[in-house]
């Protein structure tokens, strides 16, 4: 999971291979959280990991833990991996004590050396109070836990995973040290992640904090593998599978993607780099490695052997065409129109994310975001081969 350039040298294994480290990863059963767990297990073979897991859809805590380990560990190593993970039942990270019992809360805080907080709701359509409860309230609770670990004298770093889209509907260059610039937001996800980051920044004086801001996280840049078919994947699916060609957006709209393997590797590196403390990092393609809506549409048309999408002025679409289509369309096509409302604002993005801090810290360690055009076909292939997640990947049953 290391990204190297011709000029960079191979990175050494982290000091002591994680001996003495006890690391909490929140959101460990999520798409990014699982990848972070995988990197930690690989790079720090002597570290112990702590995760919160809740029962879900008829699965017990242990069943969900085993399912997570199956995703990140080879079959012959699963027993070893399980022995290195402490699991604590938690119904709701936004509840008091992160949803832990008093005894479990004390047990988690004791000897905790690092926290990587990736738990969040990433849905765009949650009501504001619901999104705020999870993204802001949950972050507040994890910060309280971090302060308990600081009091114990053990916590070395707290890494908060936000989003580059706290920039909202700003245009032009969004810098890593900027946050509240009077911007408006496309949805409650962006707004509450901005509020959560403000909270994190307000407590930096007491906690050694690193802020990581990924852009749109997509599948593995080497294999295309993903377990989440949201964001970019939804419009791709309705185009490639259902033939919906009308795109209410600008061909030159900025589409900044970050493959999950790069993000996970970068997050772990930053979490252990003392030069990262107190700073914010965009984990993004940025100006040099990004793409545009038109560029991705062209690549998709070639790959799926389809006619290119038709771009429509978004103002015309929202004000005139969309109301008419809601009347004229029925069934699946009306659902597509309705479900696409959450994603359409990203078809007109004019924001470029500065990556100066990330390049300063990560590039010398051989970690760089790959250029988006270089791995698009891997993403498309995985979607096609798994029928957009309906079938297991090759080699899995």
C-alpha positions, 0 to 999 in steps of 0.5 A: 500500500505504498506509493512511490515515485522514481525519485523517492526511496523505500520507506522503512518500517515504523519504529519498533513495528508498533511495540507498545502502541494501543490504537483506537480506530473509530468507524472500523467497520466502515469502508475507510476504517477497514482499510486503515485497520489493514494498513495498521496491521501490516505496518505495525505487527506489534501494535494492539488495536481497539475498535467499537462494534455494534450489533447490526441486521442480525449480526452479533458484535463478534460476527461483525468483527470476524467479517471485518477481519475477513476483509483485511487479513489473509485466511492464514493470519486471521487468528493472529489478527483477531488476537491483536484486536480489542473489541468493545460493544458500542451502540452509538458513538454519539451517546454518552461515553461513546455508547460504552459502559463505564467500565469499558470506557475506563478500559479503553482510555487506559493505555491508549496511545493513539486515536484515529477518528473516522466514524461519521455519517456520510449521507448527504440527505440526513436532516441537520439535527441527525447529521449533527448528532453523529458528526459533531456529537460523536466527535465531541465524545471521542475528543472527551475520550482523548482527553481522558487518555491524555490525563493518563499520560499515554495519548501521543496523537489524535487524528481526525478524518474530516473532508475537503468538502468543508470548503462547501461551495467556494470557488478557486483554491481552498487551502489546508489551513482555511476552514470558515470562510463564510461559505455555503454548503451543498448538504448537511454532511458538508455543514456538520463536518465543518462544525465538527472540525471547528470543534476539533480545532478548538481543543487542539491546545489539550490534544496532539491533533492531526486533521486529514481531509480526503476528497471523494474516496473511491476504490483501491487504485490497484484493483478497483475494489470497493465496498461502497458504491455511493458518490461517484458510483451512483451516476456511473451506474445509472449511465453505464447500466441504465443508459441515463445520459443527461448530466446537469453539470459543466464538463470542466467541473472539478472532480477530485478523487482519492483512492482508499488505499492512498487515503488509508496509507496517508492517514496512518503515516500522518498519525505517527509523524510528529511534524503533522501535529497541529496541522491540516492535510488535504488527501486529494488529487489536487490540481496536478492529479485531478480530473474533470467531469468531462474527462471522467465521462469520456473515459466511462464512455470508452470503457463501457462502449456507450455514447457520451453523456449529454451535458445540460446547463444545471440552472436550466435543468433545475429550473425548467427541465427537472420539474417537467421530468418529474411529471413526465417520468414514471417508475425507475426513471423517476426514482433515478431523477429523485435519487440523483438530487443529492449528487448533482451539486457536485457536477458543477464544483469549481473548487481546487484543493491545495495539497501543499502540506500533504506533499511536504510530509507525505511525498518524502515518505513515498506516499502520493495520490495517483493521478485520477486518469491512471486508475479509472479503468480499474474502478470501472472494471470492478463495477462491471465485474461485480455488477455494481456490488451485487456479485462478490469479487473474484476469489470471494464467495 
